[in-house]
Amino acid sequence: MVTGVYVPRWGVTMENATIVGWLVEEGMPVVQGQDLVEMETEKIVNIVQAPASGVLRRILVPKGETATVGSLLGVIAEEGEGIDLEALRGAEAEVHAGGAGERLTRTGRPAEKNQRGRVRASPPARRLAEDHGLDLAVPEGTGPEGSVSRDDVERAIAAAVARSLKENDTTAGGLLLHCVSAGGEESGLKASPVPVVLVHGIAGSSLLWQANLSAIGSRHKVFAVDLPGHGRSGRPGGRYDIDLFTRSLLGFLDACGLERVALIGHSLGGHVCLKLALERPGRIAKLVLIDSGGLGPEIDVGFLKPLLAGVTREATETMLRGLFANPAVANRSMVEATFEALSRPGAWEAVRSAVESAVPRGIQIESLAERLQELQVPVLIAWGARDAVIPLARGKEAHASIPGAELWVAENAGHCPQIEAAPEFNERLLTFLK
């Protein structure tokens, strides 16, 4: 099958990117998911991965040249297979927003209709489209005789969510809070009335939810917020502690008009979400705690030590690699994006203050474990079995303490199962949120 490789959109304002270098030579075989070409935008250096297996038959944009979002970069096909460049260039590429590995492909054709004017589609494709409120005339058909397959519908849903992706700034209590949102009415898909808010951990940002935004956005309006001092949110100075983060999260909900939400918090973000759920139970519909802080004193902050000495690419990479059971998950694009966020004025000071406030002397100073029975909402606890930062035992104890709580464990993941085991996590999460 002939597959085009296109320029992805890695941010709402992105318009073009420059080729830093091709990682595979023309004429060489590639496998789906293999790093293919390195590109640089005004904000970040990122990598496009091969959207299909085959041979990199054509490189159309060489090193050093600039291409606009959606432009055809190259072609993957089998040896001897005919290539119609005009057809590939003429097809409007589906723009997928996100991190490395998300790509643009166009290999189908407009969905065929039968004699009664009904779009030809497999039963699974028809059910999935109906479930998401997707018009079957939208996906391109790559099935037999141009019929729409389930994969075609899944791609169309992902594209709809990607088109709805926005970066937003709001003010809460005089503090600028940045977020990335997706899904909801803007996607044109059927969405749950309960929005979802994602809250990252220390030294993180909304960037670290890229593996989850599309899946969640296919069912819910989703907001990934940057905590104060992190990402693109404001830096008020002073002490960055759990109380500040909790007040800011509540202020964010108020500023966005979100009366009742499903809260999903990772690490320190889990601590923040747990505290807000205890203080304002009427605002929380469901709660998800991912390798969460606030459940006991134990924590290993060794992964942060190089970063606390100063922000460098090497320190950023060391920090990220310490979060995963498989350190290779911290790829070049993740390191570059995180390094760029941590290099902003005041970001390093905010991270250092958050560490000193939440985990001085290497222990968590606030534990909410004794209050877990007060929770009045459905709770899912998700954990990586190989978490070297906060032990799985804390998650199991919390599960036993919360009436009706659910526990999901990713056996081969570390501190970030939502990234390291993203497909399984997303599936389990959406089941819980139903």
The 8 nearest C-alpha neighbors of each residue, nearest first, counted from 0:
[[1, 76, 2, 77, 106, 80, 75, 53],
 [2, 0, 76, 75, 106, 82, 3, 74],
 [3, 1, 75, 106, 74, 0, 76, 104],
 [2, 4, 74, 104, 73, 105, 5, 75],
 [3, 5, 73, 72, 71, 74, 104, 103],
 [4, 6, 71, 103, 72, 70, 69, 7],
 [5, 7, 69, 68, 70, 103, 72, 71],
 [8, 6, 102, 94, 68, 103, 95, 5],
 [7, 9, 96, 10, 68, 94, 95, 13],
 [10, 8, 96, 97, 7, 98, 13, 11],
 [11, 9, 13, 12, 8, 96, 97, 166],
 [10, 12, 13, 165, 166, 164, 9, 8],
 [13, 11, 10, 14, 9, 8, 166, 165],
 [12, 14, 10, 11, 15, 8, 9, 40],
 [15, 13, 68, 67, 12, 16, 8, 40],
 [16, 14, 67, 68, 66, 13, 65, 40],
 [15, 17, 40, 39, 65, 66, 38, 67],
 [18, 16, 65, 39, 38, 64, 19, 63],
 [17, 19, 38, 62, 63, 20, 64, 37],
 [20, 18, 38, 37, 62, 63, 17, 39],
 [19, 21, 62, 37, 18, 36, 22, 38],
 [20, 22, 36, 23, 37, 35, 62, 24],
 [21, 23, 35, 36, 20, 24, 34, 37],
 [24, 22, 21, 35, 25, 27, 36, 55],
 [25, 23, 27, 26, 22, 21, 55, 58],
 [26, 24, 55, 27, 56, 57, 58, 23],
 [25, 27, 56, 55, 54, 24, 28, 57],
 [26, 28, 54, 25, 55, 24, 29, 23],
 [29, 27, 54, 53, 55, 26, 30, 52],
 [30, 28, 52, 53, 54, 27, 33, 55],
 [31, 29, 52, 33, 32, 51, 53, 49],
 [30, 32, 51, 52, 49, 50, 33, 29],
 [31, 33, 49, 48, 30, 50, 100, 34],
 [32, 34, 48, 49, 31, 30, 35, 29],
 [35, 33, 48, 47, 36, 49, 32, 46],
 [34, 36, 48, 22, 49, 47, 23, 33],
 [37, 35, 21, 22, 47, 46, 20, 34],
 [36, 38, 46, 19, 20, 45, 18, 21],
 [39, 37, 18, 19, 45, 17, 44, 46],
 [38, 40, 44, 17, 16, 43, 45, 19],
 [41, 39, 16, 42, 43, 44, 17, 15],
 [40, 42, 43, 39, 16, 13, 44, 15],
 [43, 41, 40, 44, 39, 339, 336, 13],
 [42, 44, 40, 39, 336, 41, 45, 335],
 [43, 45, 39, 38, 332, 40, 335, 37],
 [46, 44, 332, 38, 37, 99, 43, 39],
 [45, 47, 37, 99, 36, 38, 48, 332],
 [48, 46, 36, 99, 100, 35, 34, 102],
 [47, 49, 34, 100, 35, 32, 33, 50],
 [48, 50, 31, 32, 33, 51, 35, 34],
 [51, 49, 31, 48, 32, 102, 104, 4],
 [52, 50, 31, 49, 30, 53, 2, 75],
 [51, 53, 30, 31, 29, 54, 49, 50],
 [54, 52, 77, 76, 29, 28, 75, 30],
 [53, 55, 28, 75, 76, 56, 27, 77],
 [56, 54, 75, 26, 25, 27, 57, 74],
 [55, 57, 26, 54, 75, 74, 25, 76],
 [56, 58, 74, 73, 55, 25, 59, 75],
 [59, 57, 73, 60, 25, 72, 61, 74],
 [58, 60, 73, 72, 57, 61, 71, 74],
 [59, 61, 72, 58, 64, 62, 73, 66],
 [62, 60, 64, 59, 63, 58, 18, 20],
 [63, 61, 18, 20, 64, 19, 21, 60],
 [62, 64, 18, 19, 17, 61, 65, 20],
 [63, 65, 17, 62, 18, 61, 60, 66],
 [66, 64, 17, 16, 18, 15, 63, 67],
 [67, 65, 15, 16, 70, 17, 68, 64],
 [66, 68, 15, 70, 14, 69, 16, 6],
 [69, 67, 6, 15, 14, 70, 7, 8],
 [68, 70, 6, 5, 92, 67, 7, 94],
 [71, 69, 5, 6, 67, 68, 66, 72],
 [70, 72, 5, 4, 73, 88, 3, 69],
 [73, 71, 59, 5, 60, 4, 70, 58],
 [72, 74, 58, 4, 59, 57, 71, 3],
 [73, 75, 3, 57, 56, 2, 4, 55],
 [74, 76, 55, 2, 54, 56, 53, 1],
 [77, 75, 1, 53, 54, 0, 56, 2],
 [76, 78, 53, 80, 54, 79, 0, 75],
 [79, 77, 80, 76, 54, 56, 53, 81],
 [78, 80, 77, 81, 76, 82, 56, 54],
 [81, 79, 77, 78, 76, 82, 1, 0],
 [80, 82, 79, 83, 1, 76, 77, 78],
 [83, 81, 84, 80, 1, 76, 74, 87],
 [82, 84, 86, 85, 87, 81, 1, 88],
 [85, 83, 87, 86, 88, 82, 89, 74],
 [84, 86, 88, 87, 83, 89, 90, 82],
 [85, 87, 89, 84, 83, 88, 90, 82],
 [86, 88, 84, 90, 85, 89, 83, 3],
 [89, 87, 85, 86, 90, 84, 71, 70],
 [88, 90, 86, 87, 85, 91, 84, 92],
 [89, 91, 87, 88, 92, 86, 105, 85],
 [90, 92, 89, 93, 69, 88, 105, 87],
 [93, 91, 69, 90, 94, 103, 105, 104],
 [92, 94, 103, 158, 95, 91, 104, 105],
 [93, 95, 7, 103, 92, 8, 96, 69],
 [94, 96, 161, 7, 158, 8, 102, 101],
 [97, 95, 8, 9, 161, 94, 10, 7],
 [98, 96, 9, 209, 101, 95, 99, 8],
 [99, 97, 101, 100, 209, 9, 96, 332],
 [98, 100, 46, 101, 47, 45, 332, 48],
 [99, 101, 48, 47, 102, 98, 32, 46],
 [102, 100, 99, 98, 97, 95, 47, 103],
 [101, 103, 7, 100, 95, 47, 50, 104],
 [104, 102, 5, 93, 7, 94, 4, 92],
 [105, 103, 3, 4, 2, 106, 102, 92],
 [104, 106, 107, 92, 3, 2, 103, 90],
 [105, 107, 2, 104, 1, 108, 141, 3],
 [108, 106, 141, 139, 140, 105, 109, 145],
 [107, 109, 139, 140, 110, 145, 141, 106],
 [110, 108, 139, 140, 111, 107, 145, 138],
 [109, 111, 140, 139, 145, 146, 147, 108],
 [110, 112, 145, 146, 119, 118, 109, 113],
 [113, 111, 118, 117, 116, 119, 110, 114],
 [112, 114, 116, 115, 117, 119, 118, 111],
 [115, 113, 116, 112, 117, 118, 111, 119],
 [114, 116, 113, 117, 112, 118, 119, 111],
 [117, 115, 112, 113, 114, 118, 111, 119],
 [116, 118, 112, 113, 115, 119, 114, 111],
 [119, 117, 112, 111, 120, 113, 136, 110],
 [118, 120, 146, 112, 111, 147, 113, 117],
 [121, 119, 147, 146, 148, 125, 124, 118],
 [120, 122, 124, 123, 148, 125, 147, 119],
 [121, 123, 125, 124, 126, 120, 149, 148],
 [124, 122, 126, 125, 121, 149, 127, 148],
 [125, 123, 149, 121, 127, 148, 122, 126],
 [124, 126, 122, 128, 123, 127, 120, 129],
 [127, 125, 129, 123, 124, 128, 130, 122],
 [126, 128, 130, 124, 129, 125, 123, 131],
 [129, 127, 133, 125, 131, 130, 126, 132],
 [128, 130, 132, 126, 131, 127, 133, 125],
 [129, 131, 127, 128, 132, 126, 189, 133],
 [132, 130, 189, 128, 129, 133, 188, 127],
 [131, 133, 129, 189, 188, 130, 128, 134],
 [134, 132, 128, 131, 129, 135, 188, 137],
 [133, 135, 136, 137, 132, 128, 129, 138],
 [136, 134, 137, 133, 138, 128, 118, 125],
 [135, 137, 134, 138, 110, 118, 139, 109],
 [136, 138, 135, 134, 139, 155, 133, 110],
 [139, 137, 155, 151, 152, 136, 135, 140],
 [140, 138, 109, 108, 110, 107, 151, 141],
 [139, 141, 147, 110, 145, 146, 107, 108],
 [142, 140, 107, 145, 147, 146, 139, 108],
 [141, 143, 146, 145, 148, 147, 140, 144],
 [142, 144, 145, 146, 141, 140, 147, 148],
 [145, 143, 146, 142, 111, 141, 140, 119],
 [146, 144, 140, 111, 142, 141, 143, 110],
 [145, 147, 142, 119, 140, 120, 143, 144],
 [148, 146, 140, 120, 142, 151, 110, 119],
 [149, 147, 151, 124, 150, 142, 121, 120],
 [148, 150, 124, 152, 151, 123, 153, 147],
 [151, 149, 153, 148, 152, 154, 124, 147],
 [152, 150, 148, 154, 149, 153, 138, 147],
 [151, 153, 155, 149, 154, 150, 138, 124],
 [152, 154, 150, 156, 155, 151, 149, 157],
 [155, 153, 157, 151, 152, 156, 158, 150],
 [154, 156, 158, 152, 138, 157, 153, 159],
 [155, 157, 159, 153, 158, 154, 152, 160],
 [158, 156, 154, 160, 155, 159, 161, 213],
 [157, 159, 161, 155, 156, 160, 95, 93],
 [160, 158, 156, 186, 162, 161, 157, 155],
 [159, 161, 163, 157, 182, 186, 158, 162],
 [162, 160, 158, 164, 96, 163, 95, 159],
 [161, 163, 159, 160, 164, 158, 186, 94],
 [162, 164, 186, 160, 185, 181, 161, 182],
 [165, 163, 181, 161, 162, 180, 160, 11],
 [166, 164, 180, 179, 11, 167, 163, 181],
 [165, 167, 179, 178, 180, 11, 168, 164],
 [168, 166, 178, 177, 179, 165, 169, 180],
 [169, 167, 177, 176, 178, 175, 170, 166],
 [168, 170, 176, 175, 177, 167, 171, 254],
 [171, 169, 175, 174, 173, 176, 172, 254],
 [170, 172, 250, 174, 173, 251, 254, 175],
 [173, 171, 174, 170, 250, 247, 175, 246],
 [172, 174, 171, 170, 175, 235, 176, 169],
 [175, 173, 171, 170, 172, 233, 176, 235],
 [174, 176, 170, 233, 232, 169, 171, 168],
 [177, 175, 232, 169, 168, 170, 233, 174],
 [178, 176, 168, 232, 225, 231, 167, 224],
 [179, 177, 224, 223, 167, 225, 166, 222],
 [178, 180, 166, 223, 165, 222, 167, 224],
 [181, 179, 222, 165, 221, 164, 223, 166],
 [182, 180, 164, 163, 216, 221, 220, 160],
 [183, 181, 216, 220, 186, 160, 163, 219],
 [182, 184, 220, 185, 190, 186, 219, 181],
 [183, 185, 187, 186, 182, 188, 190, 189],
 [184, 186, 163, 183, 187, 182, 181, 162],
 [187, 185, 163, 182, 159, 160, 188, 184],
 [186, 188, 184, 185, 189, 159, 183, 133],
 [189, 187, 132, 186, 131, 190, 133, 184],
 [188, 190, 132, 131, 187, 218, 191, 183],
 [191, 189, 218, 219, 183, 188, 192, 220],
 [190, 192, 219, 193, 218, 189, 194, 220],
 [191, 193, 194, 190, 219, 220, 183, 260],
 [192, 194, 191, 260, 195, 261, 219, 259],
 [195, 193, 220, 260, 219, 221, 261, 192],
 [194, 196, 221, 261, 260, 262, 222, 220],
 [195, 197, 222, 262, 221, 223, 263, 261],
 [198, 196, 223, 263, 264, 222, 262, 224],
 [197, 199, 264, 268, 224, 263, 265, 223],
 [200, 198, 268, 265, 203, 204, 264, 197],
 [199, 201, 267, 268, 266, 203, 265, 202],
 [200, 202, 203, 267, 350, 353, 199, 354],
 [203, 201, 350, 200, 229, 204, 341, 347],
 [204, 202, 200, 201, 199, 207, 229, 205],
 [203, 205, 230, 225, 206, 199, 207, 229],
 [204, 206, 223, 207, 225, 208, 224, 179],
 [207, 205, 204, 208, 209, 336, 203, 337],
 [206, 208, 205, 209, 204, 203, 199, 210],
 [209, 207, 211, 210, 206, 205, 212, 223],
 [210, 208, 211, 212, 207, 97, 206, 98],
 [209, 211, 208, 418, 212, 421, 213, 417],
 [212, 210, 209, 208, 214, 213, 215, 425],
 [213, 211, 215, 209, 214, 216, 208, 210],
 [212, 214, 216, 215, 211, 160, 157, 217],
 [213, 215, 217, 216, 211, 212, 425, 218],
 [214, 216, 212, 217, 213, 218, 219, 211],
 [217, 215, 182, 219, 213, 218, 181, 214],
 [216, 218, 214, 215, 182, 219, 213, 160],
 [219, 217, 190, 216, 215, 191, 189, 220],
 [220, 218, 190, 216, 191, 194, 221, 183],
 [219, 221, 183, 182, 194, 216, 181, 195],
 [220, 222, 195, 180, 181, 216, 194, 219],
 [221, 223, 180, 196, 179, 224, 197, 195],
 [224, 222, 197, 179, 205, 178, 196, 180],
 [223, 225, 178, 205, 177, 198, 222, 226],
 [224, 226, 204, 230, 177, 205, 229, 232],
 [225, 227, 229, 224, 228, 244, 232, 176],
 [228, 226, 229, 232, 233, 234, 225, 244],
 [227, 229, 234, 349, 346, 233, 232, 226],
 [230, 228, 226, 227, 225, 232, 204, 346],
 [229, 231, 204, 340, 225, 232, 228, 205],
 [230, 232, 177, 229, 225, 233, 340, 176],
 [233, 231, 176, 177, 227, 175, 230, 225],
 [232, 234, 175, 227, 228, 174, 235, 176],
 [233, 235, 228, 236, 227, 345, 232, 349],
 [236, 234, 233, 237, 174, 228, 227, 238],
 [237, 235, 234, 238, 349, 239, 345, 228],
 [236, 238, 239, 235, 352, 349, 234, 240],
 [237, 239, 240, 352, 236, 356, 353, 243],
 [240, 238, 353, 352, 243, 349, 237, 356],
 [239, 241, 356, 243, 242, 353, 238, 357],
 [240, 242, 244, 243, 245, 271, 357, 239],
 [241, 243, 245, 244, 240, 246, 271, 239],
 [244, 242, 246, 240, 245, 241, 247, 239],
 [243, 245, 247, 241, 242, 246, 248, 226],
 [246, 244, 242, 248, 271, 247, 243, 241],
 [247, 245, 249, 243, 248, 244, 250, 242],
 [246, 248, 250, 244, 245, 249, 251, 243],
 [249, 247, 251, 245, 250, 246, 244, 252],
 [250, 248, 252, 246, 251, 247, 245, 253],
 [251, 249, 247, 171, 253, 248, 252, 254],
 [250, 252, 248, 254, 249, 253, 171, 247],
 [253, 251, 257, 249, 255, 250, 254, 256],
 [254, 252, 250, 256, 251, 255, 257, 249],
 [253, 255, 251, 256, 252, 250, 171, 169],
 [256, 254, 252, 253, 257, 251, 169, 250],
 [255, 257, 253, 254, 258, 252, 251, 259],
 [258, 256, 252, 255, 259, 253, 260, 194],
 [257, 259, 282, 256, 260, 252, 253, 283],
 [260, 258, 282, 283, 257, 284, 193, 281],
 [261, 259, 283, 194, 284, 193, 195, 262],
 [260, 262, 285, 195, 284, 286, 283, 194],
 [263, 261, 286, 196, 195, 260, 287, 285],
 [264, 262, 287, 197, 286, 288, 196, 198],
 [269, 263, 265, 268, 198, 288, 272, 197],
 [264, 266, 289, 269, 268, 199, 200, 291],
 [265, 267, 291, 292, 200, 269, 268, 290],
 [268, 266, 200, 270, 292, 269, 201, 265],
 [269, 267, 264, 200, 265, 199, 198, 271],
 [264, 268, 270, 265, 291, 272, 266, 288],
 [269, 271, 293, 292, 267, 273, 268, 272],
 [270, 272, 268, 274, 269, 245, 273, 241],
 [273, 271, 269, 275, 274, 270, 264, 276],
 [274, 272, 276, 270, 271, 275, 269, 277],
 [275, 273, 277, 271, 276, 272, 278, 270],
 [274, 276, 278, 272, 277, 273, 279, 245],
 [277, 275, 280, 273, 279, 274, 278, 283],
 [278, 276, 274, 275, 280, 279, 374, 273],
 [277, 279, 275, 276, 280, 274, 273, 281],
 [280, 278, 276, 281, 275, 282, 277, 283],
 [281, 279, 276, 282, 283, 277, 278, 375],
 [280, 282, 279, 283, 259, 284, 276, 258],
 [283, 281, 259, 280, 279, 258, 260, 284],
 [282, 284, 260, 259, 280, 281, 285, 261],
 [285, 283, 261, 260, 259, 376, 282, 286],
 [286, 284, 261, 377, 376, 283, 378, 262],
 [285, 287, 378, 262, 261, 263, 377, 379],
 [286, 288, 263, 379, 378, 380, 262, 264],
 [287, 289, 380, 269, 264, 291, 263, 381],
 [288, 290, 265, 381, 291, 382, 380, 264],
 [291, 289, 382, 266, 265, 414, 381, 288],
 [292, 290, 266, 269, 289, 288, 265, 270],
 [291, 293, 270, 266, 267, 294, 269, 290],
 [292, 294, 366, 270, 367, 295, 365, 291],
 [295, 293, 368, 366, 292, 367, 393, 291],
 [294, 296, 366, 297, 293, 368, 393, 363],
 [295, 297, 363, 362, 298, 364, 366, 294],
 [298, 296, 295, 362, 389, 363, 299, 390],
 [297, 299, 389, 388, 362, 300, 296, 361],
 [298, 300, 388, 301, 361, 389, 387, 297],
 [301, 299, 302, 303, 298, 361, 388, 304],
 [300, 302, 303, 304, 299, 305, 388, 321],
 [301, 303, 318, 321, 300, 304, 317, 305],
 [304, 302, 301, 306, 300, 318, 305, 307],
 [303, 305, 307, 301, 306, 302, 308, 300],
 [306, 304, 314, 308, 307, 303, 309, 318],
 [307, 305, 314, 309, 308, 303, 304, 310],
 [306, 308, 304, 309, 305, 351, 303, 310],
 [307, 309, 306, 305, 304, 310, 314, 303],
 [310, 308, 306, 307, 311, 305, 347, 314],
 [309, 311, 306, 314, 342, 315, 347, 341],
 [312, 310, 314, 313, 315, 309, 338, 306],
 [311, 313, 315, 314, 338, 316, 310, 334],
 [312, 314, 316, 311, 315, 317, 310, 305],
 [315, 313, 306, 317, 305, 311, 316, 312],
 [316, 314, 312, 318, 313, 317, 338, 311],
 [315, 317, 313, 319, 318, 314, 334, 320],
 [318, 316, 314, 320, 315, 319, 313, 321],
 [317, 319, 302, 315, 321, 316, 303, 320],
 [318, 320, 316, 321, 322, 317, 329, 315],
 [321, 319, 326, 317, 322, 329, 318, 323],
 [322, 320, 302, 319, 318, 323, 317, 326],
 [323, 321, 414, 320, 319, 413, 415, 318],
 [324, 322, 413, 325, 326, 321, 320, 414],
 [323, 325, 413, 412, 326, 385, 411, 322],
 [324, 326, 323, 327, 328, 412, 320, 413],
 [327, 325, 320, 323, 328, 329, 324, 321],
 [326, 328, 329, 325, 330, 320, 323, 324],
 [329, 327, 326, 330, 325, 323, 419, 320],
 [330, 328, 327, 320, 319, 326, 333, 334],
 [331, 329, 333, 328, 332, 327, 334, 326],
 [330, 332, 334, 333, 335, 329, 45, 46],
 [331, 333, 45, 335, 334, 330, 336, 99],
 [334, 332, 336, 330, 331, 335, 329, 337],
 [333, 335, 331, 337, 332, 336, 316, 338],
 [334, 336, 338, 332, 333, 337, 339, 331],
 [337, 335, 339, 333, 338, 334, 332, 43],
 [338, 336, 340, 334, 339, 335, 333, 341],
 [339, 337, 335, 341, 340, 336, 334, 315],
 [338, 340, 342, 336, 337, 341, 335, 343],
 [341, 339, 337, 230, 338, 342, 343, 336],
 [342, 340, 338, 346, 339, 343, 347, 337],
 [343, 341, 339, 340, 338, 344, 346, 310],
 [342, 344, 346, 341, 340, 345, 339, 347],
 [345, 343, 346, 342, 347, 341, 348, 234],
 [344, 346, 348, 347, 349, 343, 234, 228],
 [347, 345, 349, 341, 348, 343, 228, 344],
 [346, 348, 350, 349, 345, 341, 351, 310],
 [349, 347, 351, 345, 346, 350, 352, 228],
 [348, 350, 228, 352, 346, 347, 351, 353],
 [351, 349, 353, 347, 352, 348, 202, 354],
 [350, 352, 348, 354, 349, 353, 307, 347],
 [353, 351, 355, 349, 354, 350, 239, 356],
 [354, 352, 239, 350, 356, 351, 355, 240],
 [353, 355, 351, 357, 358, 352, 356, 350],
 [354, 356, 359, 352, 353, 358, 357, 351],
 [357, 355, 353, 240, 354, 352, 358, 359],
 [356, 358, 354, 363, 355, 353, 364, 359],
 [357, 359, 363, 362, 361, 354, 355, 356],
 [360, 358, 355, 361, 362, 356, 357, 354],
 [359, 361, 362, 358, 355, 363, 364, 354],
 [360, 362, 358, 359, 300, 298, 299, 363],
 [363, 361, 358, 296, 360, 297, 298, 359],
 [364, 362, 358, 296, 365, 357, 297, 298],
 [363, 365, 358, 362, 357, 296, 366, 359],
 [366, 364, 363, 293, 367, 357, 296, 295],
 [365, 367, 293, 295, 294, 368, 296, 364],
 [366, 368, 370, 369, 293, 294, 365, 371],
 [367, 369, 294, 370, 371, 366, 295, 397],
 [368, 370, 367, 371, 372, 366, 400, 294],
 [371, 369, 367, 368, 372, 373, 374, 277],
 [370, 372, 373, 368, 401, 374, 369, 400],
 [371, 373, 401, 374, 370, 400, 402, 369],
 [374, 372, 371, 370, 375, 277, 401, 369],
 [375, 373, 372, 371, 376, 277, 276, 401],
 [374, 376, 373, 280, 377, 372, 277, 276],
 [375, 377, 285, 374, 284, 378, 286, 283],
 [378, 376, 285, 286, 404, 379, 375, 403],
 [379, 377, 286, 404, 287, 285, 376, 405],
 [380, 378, 405, 287, 404, 406, 381, 288],
 [379, 381, 406, 288, 287, 289, 405, 407],
 [382, 380, 289, 407, 408, 406, 288, 379],
 [383, 381, 290, 408, 289, 384, 409, 416],
 [382, 384, 412, 413, 409, 386, 416, 385],
 [383, 385, 410, 386, 409, 391, 412, 408],
 [386, 384, 413, 383, 412, 324, 387, 411],
 [385, 387, 413, 414, 383, 388, 384, 390],
 [386, 388, 389, 385, 390, 413, 414, 299],
 [389, 387, 299, 298, 386, 414, 390, 300],
 [390, 388, 298, 387, 386, 297, 290, 391],
 [391, 389, 392, 393, 386, 388, 387, 394],
 [390, 392, 394, 393, 384, 395, 382, 389],
 [391, 393, 395, 390, 394, 396, 389, 397],
 [394, 392, 396, 391, 395, 390, 397, 294],
 [393, 395, 397, 391, 392, 396, 398, 380],
 [394, 396, 398, 392, 397, 393, 399, 391],
 [397, 395, 399, 393, 398, 394, 392, 400],
 [398, 396, 400, 394, 399, 395, 393, 401],
 [397, 399, 395, 396, 400, 401, 404, 394],
 [398, 400, 396, 397, 401, 395, 402, 404],
 [401, 399, 397, 398, 372, 396, 371, 402],
 [402, 400, 372, 404, 398, 371, 399, 397],
 [403, 401, 404, 400, 372, 399, 398, 374],
 [402, 404, 401, 405, 377, 378, 398, 399],
 [405, 403, 378, 401, 402, 398, 379, 377],
 [404, 406, 379, 380, 378, 403, 398, 407],
 [407, 405, 380, 379, 381, 398, 408, 404],
 [406, 408, 381, 380, 382, 409, 405, 379],
 [409, 407, 382, 383, 381, 410, 384, 406],
 [410, 408, 383, 412, 411, 384, 382, 416],
 [409, 411, 384, 412, 408, 383, 385, 413],
 [412, 410, 409, 385, 384, 324, 383, 413],
 [413, 411, 383, 416, 324, 409, 385, 419],
 [412, 414, 386, 323, 324, 385, 383, 415],
 [413, 415, 386, 322, 383, 323, 290, 416],
 [416, 414, 417, 418, 413, 419, 322, 323],
 [417, 415, 419, 420, 418, 412, 383, 414],
 [418, 416, 421, 415, 424, 420, 419, 211],
 [419, 417, 421, 416, 420, 415, 210, 208],
 [418, 420, 416, 421, 412, 417, 415, 328],
 [421, 419, 416, 418, 423, 417, 422, 424],
 [420, 422, 418, 417, 424, 423, 419, 425],
 [423, 421, 425, 424, 420, 426, 417, 210],
 [424, 422, 426, 425, 421, 420, 427, 409],
 [423, 425, 421, 427, 426, 422, 417, 428],
 [426, 424, 428, 422, 427, 423, 421, 429],
 [425, 427, 423, 429, 424, 428, 422, 430],
 [428, 426, 424, 430, 425, 429, 423, 431],
 [427, 429, 425, 431, 430, 426, 424, 432],
 [430, 428, 432, 431, 426, 427, 425, 433],
 [429, 431, 427, 428, 433, 432, 426, 425],
 [432, 430, 428, 429, 433, 427, 379, 405],
 [431, 433, 429, 430, 428, 285, 261, 427],
 [432, 430, 431, 429, 191, 428, 218, 193]]
